[in-house]
């Protein structure tokens, strides 16, 4: 069972309230030729069946892991995502810890 409410994650993604954590995530997204709209659409399309596991790190941050098959340009990308939902003073943001094949 996911730690974060998937409906809230999808709502934040629909508004493109998305934050990329670190340097590797934006690089991975660029390497896949995904735009912010593509990333947002991918997150919006997540279902409970895409959930894999929840990871808690030593610093107590928590990420939910999803794997989603995304069909783009006649190919299927199997995307691994680590997502965290942040509520910063009424701005709801999905933080992406990983986004890659």
HELIX and SHEET records of a PDB file:
HELIX    1   1 UNK A    6  UNK A   14  1                                   9    
HELIX    2   2 UNK A   24  UNK A   31  1                                   8    
HELIX    3   3 UNK A   36  UNK A   44  1                                   9    
HELIX    4   4 UNK A   48  UNK A   50  5                                   3    
SHEET    1   A 5 UNK A  18  UNK A  20  0                                        
SHEET    2   A 5 UNK A  91  UNK A 100  1                                        
SHEET    3   A 5 UNK A  75  UNK A  88 -1                                        
SHEET    4   A 5 UNK A  62  UNK A  72 -1                                        
SHEET    5   A 5 UNK A  51  UNK A  56 -1                                        
END                                                                             
